[in-house]
Amino acid sequence: MNMSPFFKKRTKKNKVPTIPESKILENSTKIISPKLEDNIYEINKIFQKNMDFLIRKFNLFGKTPAVLICLKSLVSTEKIDRDIIKLLQEGEPLSDPSQQVTQYIINNILYFSDVKEVSELSSFIKAISSGKALILIEGEEYGIELDVVEKEKRSIEEPATERVVRGPRDGFIEQIMTNISLLRYRLPVPEFQIEETEVGKRTRTKVAICYMDDIVSEVIQDRPNSPFPQVQNTERPDKVIGNILEGRVAILIDGSPFALIVPATFNQFYQTSEDYYERWIISSFVRIVRMAALIFSLTFSSFYITVLSFHPELIPANFVVAAASGRQGVPFPVIFEVLVMEFAMEILREATVRMPQQVGGALSIVGVLVVGQAAVQAGFVSPITVVIIALSTIGSFATPSYNAATAFRMLRFLLIILAGTFGLLGLAVGIMLVLNHMLSIRSFGIPYMTPFSPGNIKSLKDSIFRAPFYWLKERPAENHVRDAQRIGKKVKDTTKNNFLDNNGGDFDET
């Protein structure tokens, strides 16, 4: 019995496209040949389509064929002409024929500190791609790799997103070695370790892991699905050094002006490096203001909805008339008003950030003044709603960390919906959900809400308020550091004199 093709079981073969290996992995098992032309052919196959690819042939010591290979856009041609080719052409040949040519050149001819022998073709490809020059010599089974990189870079300047009134004015740039030098300058001790690794199958991006060898002790355990940031980023070298000395780890990435600091707790995101340059009373007051602004920006809009929609009896008698007259003629419920204004503020904020700097400031002024006033006059929103949203937005600006402020702005919409649906009960449940989630997070093994939960009295001295430095004799206990002593014995006996009291104290990490 013939069955219709419609009922036949068709086996569909899913063809998985083969992803080509990178040129480095593809040639990982190949070694260079003593024949110069064979090596030139292999490397030319890979780089010949690049307009900045350079193959410079010359005669070593005036007689032996040799070649220099590099990418012109990444190297210093002046160094190549003056310090490599000229010396190799005019240098004295070997007096001992049994001596290895490459070792003789490295030890007696070239003036470079970063020079080494390589034999794998994959190492050649990697070196050329990262801006180094290669020298191949006829009859030699080793090549010479020279660091002649000359990358364009911007000058060191103060970070635009982390400006301070008092404190250093330098910030990280995109070159990783420059960033490392800024850290070494501030922490010139042998215990300061910087390990290098590479990430990316193709990009092979350099990553530096910075830490104090005699202090740090870490366990990795993250919550990547949480809206709250668990890794802190900064452009300030002084902030990185301060966290390293407290037992944390800093991560530098080549090509990025930001350093990542782990672990990161909630306590760190409303603190700034400027807090440690001011007197402890001023710093403590500013921190309390920041924390109040953070809580204010999260709950003020939703509390406003709760009071007007469900609990008008909470409004003082003197303000009842003002609140009622302000909403007269508005056709929408309060929750709709607040959501529209919140979305409008988020759109305006995003547009201001993405617009060119020359017009971004003008756009924010036009959006706040013109659009807000027009919405009130048209009767779409009440004046008091505009004031509430403006105050909530200003409160979010007081948070030093952009990532933390974004998380709270996003959660504000959740609280608005719960408050508009269930009133004060919904607002209370929403706040409990947020707090419960924050209490459950761990950043690299450290509880996110430490030192509040689990409680730690010693660490509370540098949390909501900043105690005098002579109270902060130990490093944060939550980091599980091996060396808990922050202030040395020499400083202990003199930390309460008038000079340190007037100037905020001083840390001695020795």
N, C-alpha and C positions, 0 to 999 in steps of 0.2 A: 504494500500500500504506500503510495507516494504521498508524502506530507508536503503541505505548502511550505515554501521557503520562509514564510512569515513565522512559522512555529519552530523553525530550526534553531538550535542553540548555537549562537555565534560566539566564538571566542575572539575577543578583541585583544590584540597584542599592544600593550602600552610600550611604546618606544621611549626609553629614557635617553635623552640627549646626552652624549658624552661631553663632559666639560674638559677642555684641553688643560693640560698641566701648565703651570707657569714655566717660563724659560729656565728659571733657576732650578726648579725641581726636575725638569726634563733633562738637564745636563748635570745632575748631581753626581753621577757615577763616572763622568768623563774626566780625564786628565789631559793636560796639554801635551803636545807632541814636540819632539826636538826639532822638527821641521817648521820653520817660521811661517812659510806660506800656508801650511795646513791650519795653523792656529788663526792666521788672518782670515782664512776662508770661513772657519766656524763662527768667529765673532762677527764677521761682516754679514753673515746670513741673518743674524739677529738684529743688528743695529743699522743696516745700510739704508733703510727708509727714513731715518731721522736726519733732519737737516743740520743738526748740531753735532753729528757724529764725525770725529776726526781720527784719521790714521796718518801719523807722521813717521815716514821712514827715514832712517839715518844710518850712518856707519859708526859703530861703537869703536872708539879709539882710532877712528879713521880707516878701519879695515873690515870689522865683523858686522854683517847686516843685522839691524835691530829695528824695532818699531815702537812708537809710543801711541797708545790708544786712549781716548777720553771723549767726554761730551763737553763741547766748548761752552755751553750755556751754564755749566756748573763749576768750572775750574777757573783758576787764575792763569791766563795765558802768559802773563809776565813771569810768574814763577817757573812755568814750563820752559820758556825760552832761556831765561837767565840761569836758573838753578838746576836744570835737568839736562836738556839737550846740549847746551854749550859745554857743560862739564863732562858729559859722556863722550862728546866728539873730540875734545881737546885733552882728555885725561891720559895719564900714563898707562900703557898696557901692563898686563900681568908679567912679572918676571919669572914666576913659577908656573909652568903649564899645568901642573896637577891641581892647582888651587881652583876652587869653584868661582866662576865669573860673577855670579849674582852676589855671593858673600863678599867678594872683593869690592864690588861697586858699593854695596851697603856700608861696609866698614871704612872705605878709603876715599870714595869719590863724592857721594851725595851728602848733603848737609841736613837732611830731613830727620826729625825726631820720630815721626809716625811713618815707619816704613817696614815692610815685611815681605817674606817670600810666600808665594802661593803656587799651587800646582793643579788645583781643581778648576775646571772650566766654569762651574757654577759660581765659584768665588770671584772669578773674573767678571762675570756678568753682573753679579751683585755689586761689586766695587765700581764698575763703570756707571751703573745706574744711580749710585749714590754720590757721584761727583769725584771719584778718585781717578788717578792716571795709572796706566799699566805699561810696563816695559817688558817686551819679549825679545829674546836674543836667539839668534840662529845657533842650534846645537845644544841649547840649555833646556832642561826639563823643569825648570822653575822660572816663574816670572816675578817681577818686582811691583808691588803695590805701593803707591805714594799718595799721601793725603794732600791734595792741592785744591780742596773745595773752597769756593768763594761764592757764598750765597748772599743774595740781597736781603737786607733786614732793616726794619725800622728802628728808630732810636728808642732808648729806654725813657719812658715817661710815666706820669702818674695814671693809674687806671681810672677810666671815666666812670665806671660803675661803683667804685669804692673809694671815693674821695674822703679825706679826713682834714680836720682843722689842724691838728697836731699829729706829727708822725712822718715817717719817710715818704718821699715822693716818687720813688722808683717802682716799677711794676714789671711783670713778666712780658716777654715778647714771644714770637713764634719759634725762635731757634732754641733748641733744648740745651745746648752747651752754654749759651748766655744765661739761661735761667738757672742752670746748675751753679754757674759762677756767682750769681747773686745770693744763692744759699750758702756756698762755701765762704763767701766774704763775711757773712754774719755768724757762721758757726765753724770756726777753724779748729776743729778738734778731730783726732783720728777715730773717735767712736762714731762720728757721723758717716754712715755708710750709704753709698749710692750704687744699687745694682741695676744692670742694664738687661733688658730683654727686648724681644721683637714680637709684634702682633700683626696679623694679616697675612694671608697666604700669598697675596700679590704685592701689597704695599710695603710689607716688611717695615712697619713704622717703629721707630725707636721709642721705648718706654723706660723711664727711670723710676725706680722705687727707692725712696729716700727715708731713712729712719736712723734712730740712735741705737747702736748695737747693744749697749748695756742697759737700755731702758725698755724697749718695745717688746710686747708679747701679744700676739693677735690670733683670733680664731674667726674664720669667715662663716657668716650665717646671715643671709640677706632676705628681704621681703620686696622683690622687684615690682610687685603689683600694687604697692601702697602709693597713694598720692603724695605722701610726705617724703621729701628727699632724705636719703640715708647716706649720701656722699656729699661733702661740702666742696664747693669750688671757689677759688679765689685767684686774683691776679697779684696779690700783695706778698712779696717775699717775707716780710716781717711776720705776717700772719702764719705763713707756713712754718717758719722757724719756731714760733711760739707753740704751735700744735705738736711739732716734732719733739720739742723738749718736754711736752706733757705725755709723751709715750705713744703718739699717733704716727701714722704712716702717710707720707705725701707721695703722689704719683704725678710725674711730669711726662707729657706726651709731645714728641717732636711735631711741630706744626701748629700747636695750640698754645695760646698765651695764658691758659688756665691751669692751675694745679689742683688736683683732687686730694682731699683730706679724708682719711678713714681711720677709725669709725667716726661717725657724726651723730650726735644726739640733738634732740630738740633744743636743748639749752644753748647750743652754739649758734643757732641761726638768728638769734636776735642780739648777739654780741658782736662788737667790732674791735679791731685792733686799737682804735683810738681810746677805748675804755681803759687801757693800761698806760696811757700817756697823760691822763687827767688825774686829779686828786680823787680819792676813793669816794668821797661824798658826792661829787658831781657825777662820776661814772655810775654810782648806784642809783641816783635820781633819774638819769637818762635811761638806764635799763628798765626801771619801773615804768617810766613813761612809754617805752617801746612795748613792753608786755601789755600794758593797759590798752594801747592803741591796737595791738593785735587781737585781743579779746573783743574790743569794741567793734572792729571791722568785721569780725566773724558773726556777731550776734545782734548788732544794733538794728539792721534791716528786718530780720525775722522777729525781733522783739516788738518793733514798731507795728508789724502786721498783727501780731498776737493781741496787742493792746487795743488797736482800733477795731479789729474784726470780732474778737471774742471777749475781751475783758475791758470795756471802756470805763468800768468803775475804777480802774487803776489810774486813770488820768486825773491829776489834781483839778479841783474845781476851777481854779483860775485859768486853766488852759483848755477847758472843755469848749468854750465858745470859740477860741482861736482855732482849735482843731476842726470843729464842725464847720465854721465859715470857710476855712481853707479848702475843704473838700466839696463845698457846695458847687453844683454844676458839673462835677466830674462823673462821666457815665460809667466808668470802669470800677471794679472792686479793687481794694487796696493791693492784694497780691498781684493782680495783673499790672497795676501801676509800677510796683517795685520791680517785678521781673523785667518789664520793658525798659525801665531806666537802668537796671543792672546790665542787661544785654547791651544797651546803648553805650554805657561806660566801658564795657569790655571791648566793644568794637572800636571805640574812640581810642582806647589805650593801645590796642594792637596797631591801629593805623598810625598813631603817633610814633610808635617804635619803628615801624617799617618805612615811614616816610623819610626823605633826606633831612639832615639835621637843620638845613636852612628853613624848611617849611614846617617841620614837625612841631616846633613851639607855637607857631601861628595857628596850626590846625587845632591844637589842644585848647587854645584860648577861644577860637571861633566855636568849637564844639560845646564848650562849657557855657559860654555866655549867650551866644546866639540861639543855638538849638534848645538849650534849657529854657531860656526866656520865651521862645516861640511856643514850646510845648505847654508852658503854663498859661500863656495868653490864649492859646487855642482851646484850652479846657481839657486837654488830654490827661494831664497830671496836675496834682495840687502842689502849691509852693512848698508845703512842709515835706512832701515826698522828695522833692528835689534836694532840699536841705539834708534830709536823712541820708540819701544816697551819696551826696557830696561828702558828708562827714565819714561815712563808712569807707569811701574810696581814699580819703586823706589818711585814715587810720592804717590802711594797707600799705601806704607809701612809707610809713615809719619803720617797716620791717627791713633790716639791712639786706637780708638774703632774698633775691628775686624768686628763687625756687620755692622757698617756704611761703612767701606772700602769694604766689600763684596757687599753691595747694589750698590755702585758706580761702582764697577768692572762689575757687571751684566748690569747696564745701559749703560756702555761703548760700549757693543755690539750693543745695539739699535742705538746709535749715529753713530757707524761705518756703519751700514747698511743704515741708512738714508743719511749719507754723501756720501757714495759710489753710491747711487741711484739718489739723487737729488742735490748733490753738496752743496754749501754754504747755499742754501735755506733749504735743508733737515736738515743740522746741526742746523740752527737757529730754525727751527720748533721743533726739538728734544729737544733742550735746553729749549725752552718755555714750552713744555709738562712736562718736569721734574720739572721745577720751579713751574708751575701751580699745579702739583700734590702735591708738598711739601707745597705749600701755603694752600691747601685744607685739609691737615691732622690736626687732633687734637689728642693730647695724654692726656687722662684722663681729657678732657675738656679744655686743654691749647693749643692754636695755635702752631703748630710745628715750625714755622719760627719766633716765637717771640724771641727777641725784634725787629727784622727787620720788620716784618709785623704780626700784627699791630705794628707800631713804638712805641718805648718807650725809650726816651732819657736817663732816669735814668738807665735802664737795659743795655743800650748800653755801659755803662762804664765797664762792665765785659762781653764782647762778643768777638769781633775780637781782641781787645786789652784789657789788664787788667790794669785799672787805679790804682793809689795808694789807699791804704786802707782808708785813711781819706776822699776819695771821695765816698767810698762805705758804707755810713752810714745807708742805708735802704736795706731791703731784696728785692729780685726780685718781682716787682709788679704783674707779670703775674701769680704768684702762689696764689694770692688773700689771703695772710696771714692775720691773725687777729692781729699779732704784727709785724708791719712793721719796727720797729726800730732795726737795727742790732748792732750798736755800742752804748754802754751806755753813760750816761751823763758824768760820771767821765773821760771817755776816750776822749770825744769830745774836751775838753779844752787843751789837751796835745798831740793830734795826729800829730801835725805838728812840733814836736821838731826833733832835729837831729837824735836821736836814732831811732825813727820810720821811718824817711825818709831813713836811711841807711839800715835798716833791713826789709823794706817792710811793716811795720805797724803791727798791732795786732788787732784781733777781740775780743770784749768783749760782750758776749751774755747775760749778766746779765741786 
